[in-house]
Amino acid sequence: MDVILNLLFASPIGLLSLFTILFMIGMGIYLVSLYRRKMNDPKE
């Protein structure tokens, strides 16, 4: 487990992978909240 975390946080490709994972999770949360607001909007 220590080798995996070291590879994830120490190497450039690991940091890029970590950024990509966090970006996709953040984008998913944003899109879910956006769609919920659009579905509950009585104007449309």
Secondary structure, DSSP 8 states (H G I E B T S, - for coil): -HHHHHHHHHSHHHHHHHHHHHHHHHHHHHHHHHHHHHHT-TT-
